[in-house]
Amino acid sequence: MKIWKTAPTLVLLLAATVGPALSQDLIVVGSACVGTDCSVGMPFGFSTLMLKENNLRIRFDDSSTSPAFPKRDWQISVNDTFSGGQERFSIEDITASTTPFTIEGGVASHALYLDSTGNIGLGTSTPLLPLHLVRGNTPTLRLEQDNSSGFTPQIWDVGGNEANFFVRDATAGSTLPLRIRTGAPSNSIHIAADGKVGLGTSAPGHSLHVRGDGGRAQVENSSAAAAKRTLLGLSNLGGVYIRWENRDSGTTWEAGVASNGFAIARIGSGVKDFFIKDNGDVEVPRGTMVHSSSRSVKRAIVPVDPADMVARVAKLPLSMWEYDRGAAAEARHLGPMAEDFHEAFGLGGDPSQLAASDVSGVALAAIQGLILEVREKDARIADLNERLERLEGLIGEANH
């Protein structure tokens, strides 16, 4: 082993011709320069080893020949070797002809920083988490799928700034399908271990649990074209209901599709408070149906002629009938046809429908008319009886 000493440095001058080979260890006490542009007396500063020429490469050539040993060759390359090339520091996989790692010249300090805890800083020398990204404006992570594996290219960005955290679909016109505004409260969206989703709660008790002070759920179609649309669908193998609970009064109601119709019921009542059968019949099992009929909600109030109502009712065709609903047997009903009723009285907005209040109103007016007729007849009968009594009295006196 040879030890070469210099004071203060050692310069190895490599000429164009191959120098002598060393068959023993080499120890340099001082600094060393390798390259065609090294010169005697050149300053090293604090550099221990310097490479100096216009093509800087350090190659690691593994000469292993046994299949059991790794033998991949690597190279550290500095700058491209052609005019207009890139200023860079790269680690190249010579065996695979790839460049897995490159640092471009001029990159900012701490572009990549690995601290003593294993945290990686991107743009910071004090990473506080396993991966810490710092940027002056909207730090963003890009996820890009190219077509190298045969799949459709797609680019997603995940970023954040003073306004929001977002997921951006860069391929679809930079839309923002997910956005979280700064200041959003804790548990704005919470997915529990069992898959239940909480909005405003960290303990969702149902598949979707919305909780908040003054919050509400709204489904809105934003299309500018007016059309009939189904905005909320509920499906179940069996009855399906919506429940309303007043936690202040302790009252709970349910509404939904039963086995043979649509029902509204108060929990605990044991009966359906309101029921629409599949055939269209409406039942109110333990109550009455009322209509708003206060004078305060009416206008264009005009009195009717009861006698006229009697005359119209007298001409109104009445029939017995049943609804044509395709059933083999239907309940029989009695009453007017809506078209005849509308023609006779001009009531209601749809000639094919009848309002119960209109029918009862006509009936009351006709009853009033009949009452007046009865009173008139009673008065005439009373007058005739009085006259008859007088005649009978005169006849009696004449007979005596």
C-alpha positions in Angstrom: 0.0 0.0 0.0 1.3 3.4 -1.0 0.6 6.6 0.9 1.1 9.8 -1.1 1.3 13.0 0.8 1.1 16.6 -0.4 1.2 19.8 1.4 -1.6 20.7 1.4 -3.1 18.8 -1.6 -2.4 16.0 -4.1 -3.2 16.4 -7.7 -3.5 13.3 -9.9 -2.9 14.4 -13.5 -4.5 12.0 -15.9 -3.1 12.3 -19.4 -4.7 11.1 -22.6 -2.6 7.9 -22.3 -3.4 5.3 -19.8 -1.2 5.6 -16.7 0.3 2.9 -14.6 -2.0 0.5 -12.8 -1.8 0.2 -9.0 -2.0 -3.2 -7.6 -2.3 -2.1 -4.0 -4.5 0.3 -1.9 -4.1 4.0 -2.4 -4.4 6.5 0.4 -4.3 10.2 -0.3 -3.7 12.5 2.6 -5.2 15.8 1.5 -7.5 16.5 -1.4 -7.5 14.9 -4.8 -8.6 16.1 -8.3 -9.5 13.7 -11.1 -10.1 14.8 -14.6 -8.4 16.2 -17.7 -8.7 19.8 -16.5 -6.9 19.3 -13.1 -3.8 21.5 -12.7 -1.0 21.8 -10.2 -1.6 24.4 -7.4 -5.4 24.6 -8.1 -7.5 25.5 -5.0 -9.6 22.9 -3.4 -11.3 24.9 -0.6 -13.1 22.4 1.6 -13.4 19.8 -1.2 -11.8 16.5 -0.5 -12.4 15.0 -4.0 -12.9 17.0 -7.1 -13.8 15.9 -10.6 -12.9 18.5 -13.2 -13.4 18.2 -17.0 -16.3 18.8 -19.5 -17.7 15.3 -19.2 -18.3 14.4 -15.6 -19.4 10.8 -14.9 -18.8 8.3 -12.0 -19.5 4.8 -13.1 -20.1 1.8 -10.9 -19.3 -1.3 -13.1 -20.2 -4.5 -11.2 -18.0 -7.3 -12.7 -19.9 -10.1 -10.9 -20.3 -13.1 -13.2 -22.2 -15.6 -10.9 -26.0 -15.6 -11.5 -26.5 -15.6 -7.8 -24.9 -12.2 -7.3 -26.4 -8.8 -8.3 -24.4 -7.2 -11.1 -26.4 -4.1 -12.2 -24.2 -1.2 -13.3 -24.9 2.4 -12.2 -23.6 5.8 -13.0 -23.7 9.3 -11.6 -23.8 11.8 -14.4 -23.5 15.6 -14.3 -24.8 17.7 -17.2 -25.5 16.6 -20.7 -22.6 16.2 -23.1 -24.0 18.1 -26.1 -24.6 21.8 -26.9 -27.9 23.1 -25.5 -28.2 20.1 -23.2 -29.6 20.0 -19.7 -27.8 21.1 -16.6 -28.5 18.3 -14.2 -27.3 15.8 -11.6 -28.6 12.3 -12.4 -28.3 8.7 -11.2 -28.6 6.4 -14.2 -29.3 2.7 -14.3 -26.8 1.7 -17.0 -28.1 -1.9 -17.2 -31.7 -0.8 -17.8 -30.8 2.4 -19.7 -33.0 4.5 -17.5 -32.5 7.6 -15.3 -34.5 7.1 -12.1 -33.3 10.2 -10.3 -32.4 13.7 -11.6 -31.9 17.2 -10.1 -32.0 20.1 -12.5 -29.6 23.0 -12.1 -31.0 26.1 -10.4 -33.6 24.3 -8.3 -34.6 26.1 -5.1 -33.1 25.2 -1.7 -34.8 22.2 0.1 -36.7 21.1 -3.0 -36.2 17.6 -1.6 -35.2 17.3 2.1 -35.0 14.1 4.2 -34.7 14.9 7.9 -33.3 12.7 10.8 -36.8 11.3 11.6 -37.4 10.1 8.0 -39.8 12.9 7.1 -39.6 14.1 3.6 -39.8 17.9 2.9 -40.7 19.3 -0.5 -39.8 22.9 -0.4 -39.0 22.9 3.3 -36.1 21.8 5.6 -38.4 21.3 8.5 -40.9 18.6 7.4 -43.4 18.0 10.2 -45.1 15.0 8.7 -43.9 12.0 6.7 -44.5 14.1 3.5 -44.5 17.8 3.9 -45.1 20.0 0.8 -44.5 23.8 0.9 -45.3 26.2 -1.9 -46.0 29.9 -1.9 -49.2 29.5 -4.0 -51.6 26.5 -4.0 -49.3 23.5 -3.2 -50.7 20.7 -5.3 -50.0 17.0 -5.9 -50.7 15.6 -9.5 -51.7 12.0 -10.2 -51.3 11.3 -13.9 -52.2 8.0 -15.6 -50.6 7.9 -19.1 -51.4 5.3 -21.7 -48.2 3.3 -21.2 -50.2 0.4 -19.7 -53.0 0.6 -22.3 -55.5 2.5 -20.1 -57.1 5.9 -21.0 -55.0 8.8 -19.9 -56.4 10.7 -16.9 -55.0 13.5 -14.7 -56.1 14.3 -11.1 -54.8 17.1 -8.9 -55.1 17.3 -5.1 -54.3 20.7 -3.7 -55.2 23.4 -1.2 -54.8 27.1 -0.6 -56.3 29.9 1.5 -59.8 29.3 0.0 -60.2 25.5 0.0 -58.9 22.0 -0.3 -59.9 20.4 -3.6 -59.7 17.5 -6.0 -59.4 18.7 -9.6 -60.2 16.7 -12.7 -57.5 18.2 -15.0 -58.5 16.0 -17.9 -62.2 17.1 -17.8 -61.6 20.8 -18.1 -60.2 21.3 -14.6 -63.6 20.7 -12.9 -63.6 20.5 -9.0 -65.7 17.5 -8.1 -64.6 17.7 -4.4 -64.0 21.0 -2.6 -63.7 21.7 1.2 -63.8 25.3 2.2 -61.5 26.6 4.8 -63.1 26.8 8.2 -65.4 23.8 7.6 -66.3 22.3 11.1 -65.1 19.0 12.3 -66.9 15.9 11.1 -68.5 17.8 8.2 -68.1 14.4 6.4 -67.4 11.4 8.5 -67.3 7.7 7.2 -67.5 5.3 10.1 -65.8 1.9 10.2 -69.1 0.2 9.3 -69.5 2.4 6.2 -72.2 4.7 7.7 -71.8 8.3 6.6 -72.2 11.2 9.0 -72.7 14.8 7.9 -72.0 16.9 11.0 -71.6 13.9 13.3 -68.7 11.5 14.1 -71.2 8.8 15.3 -73.6 8.2 12.4 -76.4 5.9 13.5 -77.8 5.2 10.0 -76.4 4.7 6.5 -76.7 8.5 6.1 -76.9 10.6 9.2 -77.3 14.4 8.9 -76.8 16.4 12.1 -76.4 20.1 12.7 -77.9 23.3 14.2 -80.3 24.7 11.7 -79.1 22.4 8.9 -81.4 20.8 6.3 -81.1 18.5 3.3 -82.2 19.7 -0.1 -82.3 17.9 -3.4 -82.3 20.4 -6.3 -82.2 19.9 -10.1 -80.2 22.7 -11.7 -81.5 22.1 -15.3 -82.9 25.2 -17.0 -85.5 23.0 -18.8 -88.8 22.5 -17.1 -89.7 18.8 -16.9 -91.0 16.3 -14.5 -88.1 14.6 -12.7 -87.7 12.1 -9.8 -85.3 13.8 -7.4 -85.4 11.2 -4.6 -86.0 7.5 -4.8 -86.5 5.0 -1.9 -86.5 1.3 -2.6 -87.0 -1.7 -0.2 -88.0 -5.3 -0.4 -91.2 -4.6 1.6 -92.8 -1.5 3.1 -90.7 1.7 2.8 -91.3 4.7 5.1 -90.0 8.1 6.0 -90.0 9.0 9.7 -90.4 12.4 11.4 -89.5 12.8 15.0 -90.2 15.9 17.2 -87.8 15.4 20.1 -89.4 18.3 22.0 -92.9 16.8 22.1 -91.9 13.2 21.7 -94.2 12.7 18.8 -93.2 10.6 15.8 -94.9 10.2 12.5 -94.3 7.9 9.6 -95.3 8.1 6.0 -94.7 5.6 3.2 -95.8 2.7 1.1 -97.6 -0.1 2.8 -98.6 -3.5 1.3 -101.7 -2.1 -0.4 -101.3 1.7 -0.5 -99.7 4.8 1.0 -100.1 5.4 4.7 -99.5 8.2 7.2 -99.5 7.2 10.9 -98.4 8.4 14.3 -96.1 6.0 15.9 -97.8 4.2 18.8 -101.3 4.8 17.6 -101.8 1.3 16.2 -103.8 2.5 13.2 -103.3 4.4 9.9 -104.3 8.0 10.4 -104.5 8.6 6.7 -104.5 5.9 4.0 -104.6 6.0 0.2 -105.4 2.6 -1.1 -103.9 1.2 -4.3 -107.4 1.5 -6.0 -107.4 5.3 -5.2 -109.8 5.2 -2.2 -108.9 7.5 0.7 -109.5 6.5 4.3 -109.3 8.6 7.5 -109.9 5.8 10.0 -110.1 7.9 13.2 -110.7 11.5 12.2 -112.4 13.8 9.8 -111.2 15.6 6.7 -111.7 19.4 6.9 -111.2 22.2 4.3 -110.2 25.7 4.9 -113.5 27.6 4.7 -113.1 30.8 6.8 -114.5 34.0 5.5 -111.0 35.5 5.9 -109.6 33.3 3.1 -112.4 33.9 0.6 -113.2 36.7 -1.9 -115.9 37.5 -4.4 -118.6 36.3 -2.0 -122.0 36.3 -3.6 -125.3 35.0 -2.0 -127.2 32.3 -3.9 -130.9 31.9 -4.6 -132.0 28.7 -2.7 -135.0 28.3 -5.0 -132.8 28.4 -8.0 -130.6 25.8 -6.5 -133.6 23.5 -5.9 -134.6 23.9 -9.6 -131.1 23.1 -10.8 -130.8 20.1 -8.4 -134.1 18.8 -9.7 -132.7 18.8 -13.2 -129.3 17.3 -12.2 -128.9 13.7 -13.5 -128.1 11.2 -10.7 -126.8 7.7 -11.2 -125.5 4.7 -9.4 -122.1 3.5 -10.7 -118.7 2.0 -9.8 -115.2 3.1 -10.6 -113.6 1.5 -13.7 -110.4 0.3 -12.2 -110.1 -3.1 -13.9 -111.2 -5.0 -10.8 -113.7 -7.8 -11.1 -115.9 -6.4 -8.4 -116.1 -2.8 -7.3 -118.1 -0.9 -4.6 -121.2 0.8 -5.9 -121.6 4.6 -5.5 -124.4 7.2 -6.1 -124.1 10.7 -7.3 -123.8 13.1 -10.3 -121.3 13.0 -13.0 -118.7 15.7 -12.7 -119.4 17.1 -16.1 -123.1 17.4 -15.4 -122.5 19.0 -12.1 -120.0 21.5 -13.6 -122.5 22.3 -16.4 -125.4 22.8 -13.9 -123.5 25.0 -11.4 -120.3 26.2 -13.0 -118.3 25.2 -9.9 -114.7 24.0 -9.7 -111.8 24.4 -12.1 -111.8 20.9 -13.7 -115.0 19.7 -15.3 -113.9 16.1 -14.7 -113.6 16.5 -10.9 -115.9 17.2 -8.0 -115.1 19.1 -4.8 -116.8 17.7 -1.7 -117.4 21.2 -0.4 -119.1 22.2 -3.7 -121.4 19.1 -3.6 -122.3 19.7 0.1 -122.8 23.5 -0.6 -125.2 22.7 -3.4 -127.0 20.3 -1.2 -127.3 22.8 1.7 -128.6 25.5 -0.7 -131.2 23.1 -2.1 -132.2 22.2 1.5 -132.6 25.8 2.3 -134.8 26.2 -0.8 -136.9 23.3 0.1 -137.2 24.7 3.7 -138.5 28.0 2.2 -140.9 26.1 0.0 -142.2 24.1 3.0 -142.6 27.3 5.0 -144.6 28.9 2.2 -146.8 25.9 2.0 -147.2 25.7 5.8 -148.3 29.4 5.7 -150.8 28.7 3.0 -152.0 25.6 4.8 -152.4 27.6 8.0 -154.3 30.3 6.1 -156.6 27.7 4.5 -157.2 26.0 7.8 -158.1 29.4 9.4 -160.5 30.1 6.5 -161.9 26.6 6.8 -162.5 27.1 10.5 -164.4 30.3 9.9 -166.5 28.7 7.2 -167.3 25.8 9.5 -168.3 28.3 12.2 -170.7 30.1 9.9 -172.2 26.9 8.7 -172.7 25.8 12.3 -174.5 29.0 13.2 -176.7 28.8 10.1 -177.8 25.3 11.1 -178.8 26.4 14.6 
